[in-house]
Amino acid sequence: MHKGVICLTKASDKREAISNVESFLESYGDGKVWDWYEIGGRWSGTIGDGDSLPLTECVTVVEEWKQDLEAEADELWDKMVVARDKEKSGEEKFGMSGYYAARYSETKYDSFCFNSNVYDIDNNTNNPEEALKEPEQYFAVIVDMHN
């Protein structure tokens, strides 16, 4: 499955931004978050004219893509409880509770994961507020992750 993520990083130009993002993504490969990725890919053009732009040129897109992490964590928790109840009742032998528990943990504890939409790699958070306070210091890079 393909997933787009907008990575935010402090950089002086497009090349530096892409290099920062590729260095960051390196430790999340081999199925931890992605099995392969490419800059842009099927998400090319999502943030504007290019796959790496100054944040000042794509603030609106970043605002649209950012997540309500508390609401998402609550939704995953509810799904986990329902799945676990089905497992306990015998309705499902191998349910999805473990999957939802893992996704809940990633979301609740602000980890970079396959569900991330916008991730500030310098502040290690799914919340782009710090970058949005200083957009002139940041670049946005759209990444097509596959897992």
Sine and cosine of phi, psi and omega as CSV:
sin_phi,cos_phi,sin_psi,cos_psi,sin_omega,cos_omega
0.00,0.00,0.64,-0.77,0.03,-1.00
-1.00,-0.06,0.59,-0.81,0.03,-1.00
-0.61,-0.79,0.75,-0.66,0.07,-1.00
-1.00,-0.02,0.62,-0.79,0.10,-1.00
-0.64,-0.77,0.67,-0.74,0.09,-1.00
-0.99,-0.15,0.90,-0.43,0.04,-1.00
-0.99,-0.12,0.73,-0.69,0.02,-1.00
-0.95,-0.31,0.68,-0.73,0.00,-1.00
-0.47,-0.88,0.54,-0.84,0.11,-0.99
-0.96,0.28,0.78,-0.62,-0.01,-1.00
-0.34,-0.94,0.38,-0.93,0.02,-1.00
-1.00,-0.09,-0.29,0.96,0.04,-1.00
-0.39,-0.92,0.09,-1.00,-0.06,-1.00
-0.86,0.51,-0.71,0.71,-0.03,-1.00
-0.88,0.47,-0.69,0.73,0.01,-1.00
-0.90,0.43,-0.64,0.76,0.02,-1.00
-0.88,0.48,-0.74,0.68,0.00,-1.00
-0.90,0.44,-0.66,0.75,0.03,-1.00
-0.88,0.48,-0.70,0.72,0.04,-1.00
-0.86,0.51,-0.71,0.70,-0.04,-1.00
-0.92,0.40,-0.69,0.72,0.01,-1.00
-0.90,0.44,-0.63,0.78,0.06,-1.00
-0.89,0.45,-0.68,0.73,0.02,-1.00
-0.88,0.47,-0.72,0.70,-0.08,-1.00
-0.93,0.37,-0.40,0.92,-0.08,-1.00
-0.77,0.64,-0.69,0.72,-0.08,-1.00
-0.98,0.21,-0.08,1.00,-0.02,-1.00
-0.97,-0.26,0.18,0.98,-0.03,-1.00
-0.99,0.17,-0.19,-0.98,0.02,-1.00
0.85,0.53,0.57,0.82,0.08,-1.00
1.00,0.01,-0.12,0.99,0.04,-1.00
-0.88,0.48,-0.73,0.68,0.12,-0.99
-0.78,-0.63,-0.64,0.77,-0.02,-1.00
-0.68,-0.73,0.43,-0.90,0.15,-0.99
-0.98,-0.21,-0.38,0.93,0.23,-0.97
-0.37,-0.93,0.37,-0.93,0.02,-1.00
-0.52,-0.85,0.27,-0.96,0.18,-0.98
-0.53,-0.85,0.51,-0.86,0.07,-1.00
-0.94,0.34,0.80,-0.60,-0.02,-1.00
0.99,0.10,-1.00,0.08,-0.02,-1.00
0.83,0.56,-0.65,-0.76,-0.01,-1.00
-0.92,0.39,-0.18,0.98,0.01,-1.00
-0.99,-0.14,0.09,1.00,-0.01,-1.00
-0.81,0.58,0.72,-0.69,0.01,-1.00
1.00,0.03,-0.10,0.99,-0.03,-1.00
-0.89,0.47,-0.65,0.76,-0.06,-1.00
-1.00,-0.01,-0.06,1.00,-0.01,-1.00
0.64,-0.77,-0.46,-0.89,-0.05,-1.00
-0.99,0.11,0.98,0.18,-0.01,-1.00
0.67,-0.74,0.16,-0.99,-0.02,-1.00
-0.98,-0.21,-0.13,0.99,0.08,-1.00
-0.61,-0.80,0.88,-0.48,-0.06,-1.00
-0.69,-0.72,0.43,-0.90,0.17,-0.99
-0.84,0.54,0.65,-0.76,-0.03,-1.00
-0.84,0.54,-0.51,0.86,0.01,-1.00
-0.86,0.51,-0.40,0.91,-0.03,-1.00
-1.00,-0.01,-0.11,0.99,-0.06,-1.00
-0.61,-0.79,0.45,0.89,-0.01,-1.00
-0.83,0.55,-0.66,0.75,-0.04,-1.00
-0.87,0.49,-0.69,0.72,0.00,-1.00
-0.91,0.42,-0.68,0.73,0.02,-1.00
-0.88,0.48,-0.68,0.73,0.04,-1.00
-0.87,0.50,-0.65,0.76,0.01,-1.00
-0.93,0.37,-0.56,0.83,-0.07,-1.00
-1.00,0.07,-0.35,0.94,-0.06,-1.00
-0.91,0.42,0.44,-0.90,-0.12,-0.99
-0.94,-0.33,0.41,-0.91,0.21,-0.98
-1.00,-0.02,1.00,-0.08,-0.14,-0.99
-0.91,0.41,-0.58,0.81,0.02,-1.00
-0.90,0.43,-0.71,0.71,0.01,-1.00
-0.90,0.43,-0.64,0.77,0.01,-1.00
-0.92,0.40,-0.66,0.75,0.04,-1.00
-0.89,0.46,-0.68,0.73,0.03,-1.00
-0.87,0.50,-0.67,0.75,0.01,-1.00
-0.90,0.43,-0.67,0.74,0.03,-1.00
-0.91,0.41,-0.62,0.78,0.04,-1.00
-0.87,0.49,-0.73,0.69,0.00,-1.00
-0.87,0.49,-0.67,0.74,0.02,-1.00
-0.90,0.43,-0.62,0.78,0.01,-1.00
-0.90,0.44,-0.69,0.73,-0.01,-1.00
-0.89,0.45,-0.70,0.71,0.02,-1.00
-0.88,0.48,-0.71,0.70,-0.01,-1.00
-0.90,0.44,-0.66,0.75,-0.01,-1.00
-0.92,0.40,-0.63,0.78,0.05,-1.00
-0.87,0.49,-0.64,0.77,0.03,-1.00
-0.91,0.41,-0.60,0.80,0.03,-1.00
-0.92,0.39,-0.70,0.71,-0.02,-1.00
-0.91,0.42,-0.56,0.83,-0.01,-1.00
-0.98,0.19,-0.18,0.98,-0.04,-1.00
1.00,0.04,-0.01,1.00,0.02,-1.00
-0.89,0.46,-0.57,0.82,0.05,-1.00
-0.73,-0.69,0.79,-0.61,0.01,-1.00
-0.98,0.22,-0.72,0.69,0.02,-1.00
-0.86,-0.52,1.00,-0.05,-0.06,-1.00
-1.00,-0.06,-0.27,-0.96,-0.10,-1.00
-0.97,-0.26,0.17,0.99,-0.09,-1.00
-0.86,0.50,-0.66,0.75,0.01,-1.00
-0.90,0.44,-0.65,0.76,0.04,-1.00
-0.88,0.47,-0.76,0.65,-0.01,-1.00
-0.91,0.42,-0.58,0.82,0.04,-1.00
-0.89,0.46,-0.69,0.73,0.01,-1.00
-0.90,0.43,-0.70,0.72,0.02,-1.00
-0.91,0.42,-0.62,0.79,0.06,-1.00
-0.86,0.50,-0.75,0.67,-0.02,-1.00
-0.87,0.50,-0.72,0.69,0.01,-1.00
-0.86,0.51,-0.67,0.74,-0.05,-1.00
-0.96,0.29,-0.74,0.68,-0.05,-1.00
-0.88,0.47,-0.62,0.79,-0.06,-1.00
-0.98,-0.18,0.32,0.95,0.21,-0.98
0.86,0.50,0.62,0.78,0.00,-1.00
-0.99,0.12,0.46,-0.89,0.19,-0.98
-0.96,0.28,0.80,-0.60,-0.06,-1.00
-0.46,-0.89,0.05,-1.00,-0.03,-1.00
-0.89,0.46,-0.38,0.93,0.02,-1.00
-1.00,0.08,-0.12,0.99,0.00,-1.00
-0.88,0.47,0.70,-0.71,0.08,-1.00
-0.98,-0.19,-0.74,0.67,0.04,-1.00
-0.77,-0.64,0.77,-0.63,-0.01,-1.00
-0.70,-0.71,0.83,-0.56,0.05,-1.00
-1.00,0.05,0.97,-0.25,-0.11,-0.99
-0.96,0.28,-0.34,0.94,0.01,-1.00
-0.99,0.15,-0.54,0.84,0.02,-1.00
-0.97,-0.23,0.05,1.00,0.02,-1.00
0.76,0.65,0.87,0.50,-0.02,-1.00
-0.46,-0.89,0.50,-0.87,0.13,-0.99
-0.99,0.16,-0.09,1.00,-0.01,-1.00
-0.99,-0.13,0.93,-0.38,-0.09,-1.00
-0.99,0.11,0.20,0.98,-0.13,-0.99
-0.84,0.54,-0.67,0.75,0.00,-1.00
-0.89,0.46,-0.70,0.72,0.02,-1.00
-0.91,0.42,-0.62,0.79,-0.02,-1.00
-0.94,0.35,-0.35,0.93,0.08,-1.00
-0.96,0.27,-0.46,0.89,-0.04,-1.00
-0.75,-0.66,0.83,0.55,-0.12,-0.99
-0.88,0.48,-0.42,0.91,-0.01,-1.00
-0.94,0.35,-0.26,0.97,0.02,-1.00
-1.00,-0.06,-0.15,0.99,-0.15,-0.99
-0.90,-0.43,0.43,-0.90,0.20,-0.98
-0.89,-0.45,0.45,-0.89,0.11,-0.99
-0.93,-0.37,0.68,-0.74,0.02,-1.00
-0.78,-0.62,0.84,-0.54,0.03,-1.00
-1.00,0.03,0.74,-0.68,-0.05,-1.00
-0.82,-0.57,0.69,-0.72,0.11,-0.99
-0.99,-0.17,0.95,-0.30,0.02,-1.00
-0.98,-0.19,0.57,-0.82,0.07,-1.00
-0.83,-0.56,0.65,-0.76,0.06,-1.00
-0.49,-0.87,0.00,0.00,0.00,0.00
